[in-house]
């Protein structure tokens, strides 16, 4: 696994009322500041999952370079625990605030490449009900009805790949529909419980299955921690890096 050090900083979180693509749970837009942290350059792959867990996730598809799906939030916690025992190092899921800060990478547009959607920048819309990039899937080695190998699309300004599209990514936080009304400015970690039933954790980034409205830095989704879907994976944060000034490997 490769990790990139992201500097401490602040960015807008959520969407303005003028954003026609916004969902109500993205309001109000507000500043969120995070301490420096190390974010996975790529989504965790099937090969990495199998190396730690002994086998690929049930009903997974694709090569070892495809994202590790389908995995539940609770299964991810098991992966993190075993990874710690194997390496002696501390890993975790990003908070929702860290995730959006990482995805935006200093931008204030709907997507880290601009406001317009692009089939050349993210794997999305592989769905007959949406404006589709399905013709682009074979060019990136994508499976039929599935994700592309990690790193198939250009990185954002922080050097992170697939922060939008490919697979939805689990975050550490409980999902709170109105959490932004009271979210603290510095290092927010989400509500103490979810606002929906059953209790749900945050998902970010959208996936190969989603339409363009979900493929935005501010878009929020959620899922019960025991649930799994073919478009839901994760990337990790490394809390005790050992490496060069801006990159660490594990």
VEXVEXZA-24933 format. One record per residue (C-alpha): residue number from 1; x, y, z. Coordinates in steps of 0.001 Angstrom, whole numbers, plus 524288, in hexadecimal, padded with zeros to 5 digits. Example, Ala and Ser with C-alpha at 12.3 -4.5 7.8 and 13.67 -1.06 7.14 Angstrom:
{site 1; {8300C; 7EE6C; 81E78}},
{site 2; {83566; 7FBDC; 81BE4}},
This chain:
{site 1; {80000; 80000; 80000}},
{site 2; {804A1; 80DB0; 7FD0A}},
{site 3; {800CF; 81984; 8051C}},
{site 4; {801FB; 82806; 80242}},
{site 5; {80388; 8323E; 80CCE}},
{site 6; {7F911; 83CAB; 80BE4}},
{site 7; {7FC3F; 84999; 81293}},
{site 8; {7F3D7; 84F21; 81D4F}},
{site 9; {7EA27; 858F7; 81843}},
{site 10; {7DC38; 85D7D; 81692}},
{site 11; {7D2BC; 85C44; 80B5A}},
{site 12; {7C46F; 85E1B; 8089E}},
{site 13; {7BC21; 8525B; 80C31}},
{site 14; {7AEAF; 85097; 8065E}},
{site 15; {7A7A6; 85806; 7FBA8}},
{site 16; {7A242; 865A3; 7F9DE}},
{site 17; {793DA; 867BA; 7F722}},
{site 18; {7978D; 86C44; 7E976}},
{site 19; {79C9E; 85EB8; 7E624}},
{site 20; {791A2; 858BC; 7DE21}},
{site 21; {796F5; 84AF2; 7DFEA}},
{site 22; {79752; 84B8D; 7EEB7}},
{site 23; {78FD7; 842F9; 7F825}},
{site 24; {789EB; 848A7; 80483}},
{site 25; {79361; 8416E; 80D76}},
{site 26; {79EA1; 84909; 80753}},
{site 27; {799D7; 855A7; 80D94}},
{site 28; {79E23; 85E89; 812FE}},
{site 29; {7AB65; 85FFF; 80CA9}},
{site 30; {7B524; 8629A; 8177F}},
{site 31; {7C3D0; 862F7; 819F4}},
{site 32; {7CA16; 85687; 81EFA}},
{site 33; {7D831; 855E2; 82379}},
{site 34; {7E03B; 8498B; 82539}},
{site 35; {7EDB7; 84662; 82A60}},
{site 36; {7F7C2; 840B3; 82119}},
{site 37; {7F588; 83249; 81E35}},
{site 38; {7F9E5; 82757; 81530}},
{site 39; {7EFAA; 822D3; 80B56}},
{site 40; {7F016; 816A3; 802F1}},
{site 41; {7F3EE; 81A05; 7F50F}},
{site 42; {7EAAB; 80F93; 7F00D}},
{site 43; {7DED9; 8080D; 7F493}},
{site 44; {7E28A; 7FB54; 7FB49}},
{site 45; {7E333; 7F08A; 7F115}},
{site 46; {7DE80; 7E288; 7F086}},
{site 47; {7EC9C; 7DDD4; 7F0FB}},
{site 48; {7EF65; 7E5B8; 7FD3D}},
{site 49; {7E2FF; 7E0D1; 803A3}},
{site 50; {7E626; 7D2A4; 80076}},
{site 51; {7F40A; 7D40A; 805A4}},
{site 52; {7EF05; 7D849; 812FC}},
{site 53; {7E229; 7D0E4; 813F9}},
{site 54; {7E671; 7C45C; 80D2F}},
{site 55; {7DC83; 7C539; 80231}},
{site 56; {7D52D; 7CEFF; 7F9EB}},
{site 57; {7C808; 7D44A; 7FE86}},
{site 58; {7BC80; 7CB71; 7FBA0}},
{site 59; {7B6B1; 7CDAE; 7EE14}},
{site 60; {7C1BC; 7D6C1; 7EA05}},
{site 61; {7C56E; 7D830; 7DBC0}},
{site 62; {7D10C; 7DD43; 7D433}},
{site 63; {7DFC0; 7DC25; 7D536}},
{site 64; {7E839; 7DED4; 7E101}},
{site 65; {7E96C; 7ED03; 7DCC2}},
{site 66; {7DAD8; 7EF6E; 7DD8C}},
{site 67; {7D545; 7F59D; 7E9FC}},
{site 68; {7D1F7; 7EC84; 7F53D}},
{site 69; {7C327; 7EB3A; 7F435}},
{site 70; {7B941; 7E7D0; 7F917}},
{site 71; {7BD39; 7EA47; 80733}},
{site 72; {7B578; 7EEDF; 812F5}},
{site 73; {7BA05; 7F98C; 81C33}},
{site 74; {7BB7B; 7EF46; 826CB}},
{site 75; {7C3A7; 7E689; 81DF4}},
{site 76; {7CC77; 7F220; 81B34}},
{site 77; {7CEA6; 7F38B; 829D5}},
{site 78; {7D2CE; 7E54D; 82A1B}},
{site 79; {7DC40; 7E7CE; 81EED}},
{site 80; {7E1F7; 7F37C; 82624}},
{site 81; {7E3C6; 7EB6D; 83281}},
{site 82; {7EAD3; 7E077; 82B56}},
{site 83; {7F30F; 7EA33; 823B8}},
{site 84; {7F755; 7F058; 8308D}},
{site 85; {7FAF2; 7E321; 8364C}},
{site 86; {802CA; 7DFC5; 82A23}},
{site 87; {809FD; 7ECB4; 828E6}},
{site 88; {809AE; 7F2B3; 8367D}},
{site 89; {804DF; 7FF5A; 83089}},
{site 90; {7F86E; 80721; 832AD}},
{site 91; {7EE6C; 80818; 827C6}},
{site 92; {7E081; 80D2B; 82780}},
{site 93; {7D5D9; 81227; 81E97}},
{site 94; {7D5EE; 820C4; 81BB1}},
{site 95; {7CC0D; 82987; 82230}},
{site 96; {7C20B; 82F75; 81914}},
{site 97; {7C8B8; 83CB8; 81A83}},
{site 98; {7D603; 836E9; 81742}},
{site 99; {7D026; 8300A; 80B99}},
{site 100; {7CA1E; 83C5F; 805C5}},
{site 101; {7D671; 84432; 80886}},
{site 102; {7DE4B; 839BB; 8017A}},
{site 103; {7D4CE; 8391C; 7F613}},
{site 104; {7D428; 847C4; 7F407}},
{site 105; {7E2FA; 84910; 7F484}},
{site 106; {7E23B; 857C7; 7F592}},
{site 107; {7D75D; 85998; 7EB91}},
{site 108; {7CA07; 85FCA; 7ED87}},
{site 109; {7C388; 85A41; 7E15F}},
{site 110; {7B99B; 84F3C; 7E11A}},
{site 111; {7C457; 845A9; 7DD53}},
{site 112; {7D2F4; 8468C; 7DF20}},
{site 113; {7D4CF; 84865; 7D082}},
{site 114; {7CA22; 852C0; 7CF1F}},
{site 115; {7BB63; 85402; 7CF12}},
{site 116; {7B884; 84BB9; 7C31A}},
{site 117; {7B7DE; 83CF7; 7C389}},
{site 118; {7C1C6; 83577; 7BB4E}},
{site 119; {7C2B6; 82747; 7B721}},
{site 120; {7D15C; 8295B; 7B60B}},
{site 121; {7D2F2; 82CC3; 7C47C}},
{site 122; {7CA90; 82303; 7CBD2}},
{site 123; {7C3E9; 815D5; 7CA6B}},
{site 124; {7B561; 81893; 7CBD6}},
{site 125; {7A834; 8173D; 7C557}},
{site 126; {7A900; 808E0; 7C193}},
{site 127; {79A51; 80888; 7C2BD}},
{site 128; {7901F; 808B3; 7B80E}},
{site 129; {78803; 8128A; 7BFAB}},
{site 130; {792B9; 81CE5; 7BF97}},
{site 131; {79AFF; 82437; 7B5DA}},
{site 132; {7A4EF; 81980; 7B455}},
{site 133; {7B383; 81776; 7B2E7}},
{site 134; {7B129; 8091D; 7B04D}},
{site 135; {7B822; 809BB; 7A320}},
{site 136; {7C435; 80E4D; 7AA64}},
{site 137; {7C477; 802BA; 7B3AC}},
{site 138; {7CC22; 7F93F; 7AAEA}},
{site 139; {7D691; 8038F; 7A894}},
{site 140; {7D9AC; 803A4; 7B716}},
{site 141; {7D8FE; 7F50B; 7B96B}},
{site 142; {7CC40; 7F60A; 7C0BA}},
{site 143; {7C453; 7E9DD; 7C35B}},
{site 144; {7B6CB; 7E8BE; 7BD8B}},
{site 145; {7AE16; 7EF75; 7C766}},
{site 146; {7B978; 7F28A; 7D056}},
{site 147; {7C4EF; 7FB32; 7D3D8}},
{site 148; {7D193; 7FDE8; 7CCAC}},
{site 149; {7DEEC; 7FA1D; 7D232}},
{site 150; {7E35D; 80434; 7DC25}},
{site 151; {7EB38; 80F61; 7D67D}},
{site 152; {7E537; 80E56; 7C8E3}},
{site 153; {7E162; 81CAC; 7C909}},
{site 154; {7E98A; 828F4; 7CB5F}},
{site 155; {7EC11; 82CCB; 7D994}},
{site 156; {7E756; 83928; 7E016}},
{site 157; {7F02F; 84450; 7E427}},
{site 158; {7F489; 83CD1; 7F050}},
{site 159; {7F879; 8311F; 7E809}},
{site 160; {7ED01; 828A1; 7EC6B}},
{site 161; {7E64B; 81FF1; 7E26E}},
{site 162; {7D7D2; 81CB7; 7E127}},
{site 163; {7D310; 825F7; 7EBB5}},
{site 164; {7C6FD; 8276D; 7E337}},
{site 165; {7C0E8; 81BD3; 7DC6F}},
{site 166; {7C585; 80DBA; 7DB77}},
{site 167; {7C07F; 80938; 7E8D9}},
{site 168; {7B9C4; 80FF5; 7F420}},
{site 169; {7C2C1; 81105; 7FFD8}},
{site 170; {7BF8D; 80E72; 80E0D}},
{site 171; {7C293; 8193F; 817D1}},
{site 172; {7C3ED; 81824; 82686}},
{site 173; {7B855; 820EE; 829DB}},
{site 174; {7AA5B; 81DCB; 82CE7}},
{site 175; {7A17A; 82441; 822E2}},
{site 176; {79A11; 83028; 827AE}},
{site 177; {790D3; 8369E; 81E06}},
{site 178; {79133; 843A8; 8254F}},
{site 179; {79EB5; 84257; 82B49}},
{site 180; {7A3D7; 84DE8; 8237A}},
{site 181; {79B0A; 856F9; 82B53}},
{site 182; {7A351; 85491; 8376F}},
{site 183; {7B007; 84ED7; 8326E}},
{site 184; {7BC1E; 8548F; 83921}},
{site 185; {7C5F3; 85B7E; 830A2}},
{site 186; {7D211; 85426; 8351C}},
{site 187; {7D3C9; 84591; 8329B}},
{site 188; {7C55B; 841CC; 8329D}},
{site 189; {7C2E4; 83355; 834B9}},
{site 190; {7B45D; 83276; 83233}},
{site 191; {7A899; 830A2; 83B28}},
{site 192; {7A841; 82732; 8468F}},
{site 193; {79D9B; 81F5B; 83FBE}},
{site 194; {79772; 81E99; 8325D}},
{site 195; {78B55; 82672; 82EDF}},
{site 196; {78584; 81B88; 826A4}},
{site 197; {78086; 80DFC; 829CC}},
{site 198; {786DD; 80482; 8295B}},
{site 199; {79304; 80B5F; 82E4C}},
{site 200; {79BDF; 80EA7; 822DE}},
{site 201; {7A9DE; 81295; 82016}},
{site 202; {7AE0F; 81CA8; 8160B}},
{site 203; {7B19F; 81906; 8081C}},
{site 204; {7B8A8; 8228E; 7FF34}},
{site 205; {7BD34; 82431; 7F145}},
{site 206; {7B2B3; 81D65; 7E96B}},
{site 207; {7B568; 81192; 7E0EC}},
{site 208; {7B57A; 80B8C; 7D377}},
{site 209; {7A6DA; 809A5; 7D518}},
{site 210; {7A32C; 81797; 7D8BA}},
{site 211; {79EAC; 822BB; 7D02A}},
{site 212; {7A5F7; 82F8E; 7CF63}},
{site 213; {79EA0; 83604; 7DA9C}},
{site 214; {7A540; 82CEA; 7E454}},
{site 215; {7B2A1; 82EC8; 7DE21}},
{site 216; {7B565; 83B57; 7E594}},
{site 217; {7BE91; 83E5C; 7F0D1}},
{site 218; {7B33F; 84276; 7F9A8}},
{site 219; {7A9C5; 83750; 7F6D4}},
{site 220; {7A67B; 82EAF; 8027D}},
{site 221; {7A0EA; 820F2; 80330}},
{site 222; {79F30; 81743; 80E44}},
{site 223; {79DC5; 808C8; 810F2}},
{site 224; {79BAB; 8000C; 81CC7}},
{site 225; {7A8D3; 7FACE; 82185}},
{site 226; {7A49C; 7ECA1; 81F95}},
{site 227; {7A089; 7EEDE; 81170}},
{site 228; {7A8D8; 7ECBD; 8054F}},
{site 229; {7A747; 7F064; 7F710}},
{site 230; {7AF2F; 7EDCC; 7EADB}},
{site 231; {7B2A0; 7FC2D; 7E9BA}},
{site 232; {7B724; 7FE5D; 7F7C0}},
{site 233; {7C571; 7FDD3; 7FBE6}},
{site 234; {7CEFA; 8061C; 803B8}},
{site 235; {7DC46; 80C72; 80513}},
{site 236; {7E421; 80E17; 81175}},
{site 237; {7EAD6; 8187B; 81987}},
{site 238; {7F81B; 81527; 81F7C}},
{site 239; {7FA08; 81B5F; 82CCC}},
{site 240; {80862; 81806; 82F42}},
{site 241; {80F8D; 819AF; 82257}},
{site 242; {81D88; 815C8; 81FD8}},
{site 243; {822C4; 81AAF; 81305}},
{site 244; {826D9; 8269A; 80B7A}},
{site 245; {821D5; 83416; 80E78}},
{site 246; {81596; 83303; 80627}},
{site 247; {8140C; 82473; 80336}},
{site 248; {813A1; 81812; 80B2A}},
{site 249; {811FD; 809ED; 80723}},
{site 250; {80D30; 7FDD9; 80E03}},
